[in-house]
Amino acid sequence: MILPKQVSLVVIKITLDSLNVFLSDNLEPLMDTPHSVFAANKTLNIVMLWLFCVTVALLVLPLESISPELALQVEAHKTYLFLALIVEVSNFISQAIIGFLSSYFTKRSIKQEQEAMKQVVAGLDFAERALLREFVLQRKSVLYLPEGEPTVRSLVDSGILNVIADADPETGRVPVVITKKARPFITYRAIGLTRGKMDDEMLEKIMNSRPEFAREKKVMPRAYRGVKAA
């Protein structure tokens, strides 16, 4: 025959196991997510979660059949247990609200930056488009350009290009790349190219507009120059 105390212990064990599984499957992934509110307060949340479990267990489980003395203590301090439960639940609700607002404003900020970048790309002048075409014509993701060149400086200041290293001491040029936030908007159409077949007039116009400072210049080996000169 199963005693009431044994039944209560089984109920407690099942309840705690269920809560543990729920926390592992639903809340721990949130705590492990980088930059989330739950991750920033992981230690506090772990403590609050277990306090929440203990508080709920003390309030809902049949403690009379397990320990009458404990049941009396719980009944005498039930008001404090409910206050603790309110604090614990309020903690999670407040963090959820903060997380939602943080996510909303972050997405809004990203969208505003994208709109601003779209406007910048749409307003590029002829020289800036010609310089950006060099990444396509030379089939390179990194170009070595003179940082003091006005067109280069303008594209860097507008956030389209980014200098990724110091200048080469021999040439005085710096390696630049198209920034990640600008790449989605630097399309063929945006820089005056087309994926289809271009006529001779368009090709000539594009080639003539290539900036001299951006063209790749291969230095001829000295020995080869000597033989050529001879």
C-alpha angles and dihedrals in degrees: 000000000000113000122223090243091056090048091052092050090051090049091050092049093049091047094050092045090051092050091048092052091048092051093047094049100041113021106031093061088055090052091050093051109105118243093011123133090238091053092050091055099034097136093046092048093050090054092045092049094054091044088051091051093049092046093050091046092052092049102045108028121091098250095166092079093048104041120354090192092055090047090054092049091050091049091049093051099034091119091059091046091054090048090051090049091052091051093049094048091044089054092057094042092051092049091048090052092047090048092050093049092045091051091047095051092043091054090045091051091049091050091050091050090050092050090049092049090048090055092048092052091047090054097051115134127228095268093048092050090049091053093049090051088064090073088060098038093049092038092226134131092204125050127185107226137167105262093210093060108114094227092050092046091050094052092047092049092049091053097246096109128037129199107227102183145011122286120277106256092218101047101021090227126134128216111246133184135186108263120246093242091054099045097082089058099043095089128158090257093049092057097040101261133119132209090220127078113294124212123240094258093055092046091051091049092051094046093048091051094056110122111244094219092057098051117108111251116194114206111229114231113256094235091053092049090052093052091046092050092049 
